């Protein structure tokens, strides 16, 4: 069975047919306006957010559910105590990089209980956090970012559970996840909302030791501004609240686009799946998220009152990151980079389909029967190889035919010679 993998040379550019009609633009902008109003009036800033209070409650429920999965058995009257659940997780998932203030790191840099989750790179719920968590646990160190610098300090010797590298690695990842869950809703001793963990990649602001922002009469860098925002509640819980209007904008545009494609343009459902390969959909998403970010930026500017910190607290970081991602992807597509990538993806898909067919054919083969037949053929080959020729070869050939249960086509005669001499004889293959 042969499978030919051919290279596609007539790939349709991803930016072809990217024209939108007036209704597409109206839909996209309307979705952006509605999402922007929700962001302005229901998300707002930490401490003054309707959706933020709701997301805080949902995070607390998740922490308690996770704690119960890991053996938390609350005492009577503590069934709904998130502090008790956090305390259980803090004891169960201990790590060596949980220094709380500058005194724990010999005052090498300024750090407090309010910002140590941002300055400790291992506390980030991102690939960066996972990398530094594993590194710190294996090397008994702790890594921080402060004033644009990455600082590593030695900690007490830390021994991961497990008898080999793989089991220790698994234990390290489990510790990282469990410890993040113990910190995402604040600490067990928090009287108020408490300091959670940062949004994914927010810790990189700690490297931005540039800029000059006047906050309370003091000139501060972007890193210090982001740290102050985190201390005021700009954490992962608030990031979930920010994601609500962004998700609403994204889903509503995709849904309306798919409905129009199917019911208005009578396209089959397979062609109405709202993926980014449709250029007109990408333009609608850019318009929708651009409108959302425009509302967000104007709202942040108005509510800041000239205070950079208040403006930062009102910026929807999730929305701006989504807009930047869409813009970068569109630039790559227009520049032609995406066409080559798509060509390789299509080739790999064809290879995968061919391999799947080939594997399906292989699954039909009886392996045990194949092994038995191969063994029998090898034995027959050995018998023929050991024959000197003549009468011995003839006997071995008859023996092989008998073992293979092959009927001789001249078996109606005593021998092949008598068969040849019989003019009326015929060969009978069965």
N, C-alpha and C positions, 0 to 999 in steps of 0.2 A: 504494500500500500504506500503510495507516494503523496506527499502534500507539498504544493508549491506555494511559497510565500512571495508575492509580487509586491513591488513598490508602487504606491499610488502617486501618480504625477499630476492628477487633475483635482487637487484638493481645493475646495471652495474657500476663498478668504473669509476669515471670521468677521470681517467688517463689511461684507457685502450685504446689501439690502438692510442697511441700518437706518433707513428713513422711518420716521414716526409721523403719524398724522396728528392733527390738532387734538384729537381725543386722547391719544397716548400721552401727550404733554400735559393735558388737563388732569388726567388720572394721576400721573406721576407727581405733579406739583401739589395736587389736592392731598394725596397720601402724605407727602412731606409736610404740608401745612398742619394737617391734623396731628401728625406725630410730633411736630415742633411745638404745638400748643400743649400737648400732653407733657412733653419734656419741660416746658417752661413753668407750667402751673402744678403738675403733679410730681415731677422729679425734683426740680429746684436744686437745692444744695443740702449737704448733710445737716441733720438736725432740724431742717424745715422741709422735709420731703414726705408727702403722703405715701407715695409708693415705696420710699425708703423704709418707713416704719413697717410696711407690709413685708418687704423682703427681709428685714431684720427678724421678724417673727418666723418666717419660713426657714431661714437659716438656723434659728434656734431649734426648730422642730427636727431639722435634718441632723443637727449635732446630737440631740437626745436619741434619735432613732439609731444613729451610728454607734453611740455609746451602749445602747441596749444590745446591739449586735456583738459588741465586744465585752459583754459580761457585766454591764452596769445594772445593778439592782438597787434602785432608790428606796430609801426608807419611807415609812408612812408620812405623807404630807410633802414629800420631795419629788413626787412623780413628774411634776412639771417644772422642776428646778433645773434650768440650763447650767447654773453654776455648779451643781452637784455632778452633772454629766461631764462638764469640762474638767472638773477636778479628777474624775475617774480616768478620762483620756490622758490628762497630763501625767498621771502616775503610770499608766500602762505604756505610753509611747514616749519614753524619755529619750532625749538626744543630748549630745555634748556641745551643741552650738546655740544653746538657749540663754546666752548672757543677756541680762535685762538692762544694765546701765553701764556707764563708763567705768565705775569701780570694779566691775567684773572683768574688765580688759585692761587693768592697770592704768586707767585714764589715758590710754593712747589717743583717744578721740572722744568727742562729745556724743553721748547716747543716753536716752532715757527710756523708761518703760513705755512711753507713748509712741516712740519711733523705732524701737529695736527690731520690730517685725519688718520694717522697711530696710533698715541698714544691714540686717543679716540676710545675705543672698540666698541661703538655704531655706528661708521662710517664704519664698516666692512660689506660687502655684503655676510654675511654668517650667519648660525644659531647663532653663538656667537654674532654677531652684532645685530641681531634681539632681542636676549634675553636681552642684556644690554640696548638697545634702549627702550624697554618696561619698564624695571626696572627703568631706569633713568627718564622716563617720568612720571611714577606713583609715584615715591618717591622724585621727584625734586632734583635729584643728577646727577653727571657726573662721569663716570668711565674711568680711563686712565691706560695705562701700560707704565712704564718708568724704565729703569735700572733694569729690572727683577722683578719689583714690580707692583702690581695692586693697584691703588690709587683711592679712591672715595672722591669727594668733594661735598659739598652742593651747590645748586644753588638757584636762586630766585624761589619762589613758582610758580609752573606750573600747570595749570588746563587744563586737556584734555576735549574736547567736548564730549557730550553724557550724557544721563540721567541714564544709568546703566553701570555695569561693562563690559558687552559684547560690547556695543556701544563705550565705552571708549577704549577698547582693539582694536576694529576695527579702531578707529581714530588713535591710537598709531602706528599701523602697516602701515596705509596709510601715516602718517607723516614720518615714517622711509623710506619707499620706495621713497616718493617724495623728501625727503631731500637728499637721495643718488643720485637721478637723478640731483639734483641741484649742486652736488659736483663732479660727475663723470668726467665732462669735465673741471674742474677747477672752479675758482670763477669768479664772474662777473667783478671784478676789476683787473683780471690778464692781464698783458701787454703781456706776452709770453704764453707758453703752459699752465702754471698753474699747481697746485698740485691737482691731481685727488684723487680717493679713492684707497685703497689697493686691491690686489687680495684676493679672499676668503681665510681665515685662515692665510694670510701673517702677520697679526697683532700678531700672536703667536711668531714671531721672537723677539718681544719686551721682552719676558720672558727669552730669551737665553742670560743671562748675564754671559757668559763664553767665553773662547777663547781669543786669543791675535793676532791681525792682525795689521801689520805696515802700516798705511795709512798716507802719508805726514809727516812721522817722528813721528807719535803718535801711541801708542798702544791702540787699540780699541777692544771691545768685538764683538761677533756675532750680538748682538742686535743693537749696534751702527753702525756696518757695514750695516745691513739691513736697518736701518733708513737713512743712507747716500745714499744708493741705491734708496730708495723711493724718497728722495729729488732730485735725479737726473733723475726722470721720470720713475722709475721702478714701475708703478702703474697698475690698472686694464686695462686701455686702451692698454698698452704694453703687458699685459697678453693675450689679445685677439689676438694680432699679433703673440705671441708665440704659441697660440693654433692652428694656421693655418697649419704649417708643421706637428704638432702632429696629427691633424685630418686627414690630407692627408695620413699620414702613416697608420693610423688605418683603414680608409675607403678603401684605395687601397688594403690592404692585405685581408680584409674581402671580398671585391668584387671579386678579382681574385680567392680566395679560393672557393667562391660560384659558380663561372663560371666553374671552373675545376670540381667541384663535380657533376654539372649537365651535362655538355657536354662531359667531358672526362670519368667520371665514371658512367654516365647514371643513376644517382640517381634522384628520384622525387624531385620536387621543395621544398616540405615540409621538406625534409632532407638536403636541401642546404641552409637553413637559417643560416647565420654565427653567431651563439651564442657561448658563452664560454663553453657550455657543450661538444663541440668537442675538444678533447685534442690536435689533430694536429694543429688546428687553434690557440690554446693558445700558443703552442710552436712557431708558426710563428710570432705571435704578440710579444712574448718576444724577438725573434731575431730581428724583425724590429725595435721595440722601443729601444732595446739595442744598435743597430747600430746607430740610431738617437742620442741617448745620448752620445755615444762614439765620434761621430763627434762634438757634441756640447761641450763636455768637452775638447777635444783637441783644438778646436777653441778658447774657453774661456781662456785656458792656454796660447796659443800663443799670443792672443791679449791683455792679461793682462799686459805683459811686466814686471811681478813681482809685479804689483799693485793689491792687493786683491779686491779693489773696482771695478776696471775695469773688473777683472775676474768675479766678482759677477754680474755685469751689463750684461755680455754676456751669463750667464747661463740661459738656458731655463727651468724655474721652472715648467712650465706645463708639459713638456716632462719628466722630472725626476719624478714628482709626478705620472704620468701615469705608468712609468716603475716600480716604487716601488709598486704601487697598484697591477699590474699584478704579480709581484714576490710574494707578500704576499698572494694573492689568490691562486697561484700555490702551495705554501708551505702548505697552509691549505688543499688543495685538496689532495696533496701527503700524508699528515699526517692523512687523513681520516676524518677530521672534516667536510668537505664539503659533504661526503656521508650521514652522519646523518642529516645534514641540508636538503639535497635533499630529503631524505626519508620523513621528516616531510612536506616538501613542496608538495610532491606528494600526501601524505595523505590528506592534506588540499584541494588540487585540487579535489580529489575524493569526499570529503565532500561537496565542493562547487557545484559540478555537481549534486550530489544527492539532495541537497537543492533546486537547480534550477528546477529539475524535479518535486519535491514535490510542490514547489510554483506554477509551471505551472498547476498542477492538482487542486490546491486550487483556482486558478483564474477561473476555469471552474464552480465553485460552485456558484449558485444563492443565495446570502446571504439573500436577502429579502424573497425569497420563503422558505429558511431554517428557518428564524425567524417566519414566519407565521405557518409553520408546527409544529415547537416546541411549539408555543403558543397554538395551537389546542390540541396537545398531553397533555400539562400540564392541560388544562381545562378538558379533558376527564379523566385524572388521578384523578383530584379533585372530579369529579362526582362519579367515582367508589369508592373512599375512603369514600364518605359521604353516600353511600348506606348501609342499614342495612342487606340486603340479601333478599332472597325470591323473591316476586313479584316486589319489588322496584328495586332490582338488575337487574331482567329481563327487566323491562321497560327502565332502564338506558342503558343497553346494546343495546337494539333496538334503543334508541335515538342516541347513539354513532355511530352505523352503518349507521343510516340515515344521520347524520352530515358528516360522512366520505364518503357518497355516495357509500357505499358498498352494493351490492345486496345480499339478503339472499339466500343461495343455495336451500332452500326449499320453496321459495316464491310462488310456484304453489299450495301449500296447505294452509289451513286456519291456521294451527298451526304445531308445530314440532311433537306433538303427532299424529296428523292425518297423517303426512308424514311418521312416523315410522310404523304406522299400514298398510300403503299402500305398498304391497310387490313389486309392479312394479315401485315404485318411485325411482328416482335417484337424487343425489346432482348435482346441476349445478353451477359451479363457473365461474363468468364472471368478 
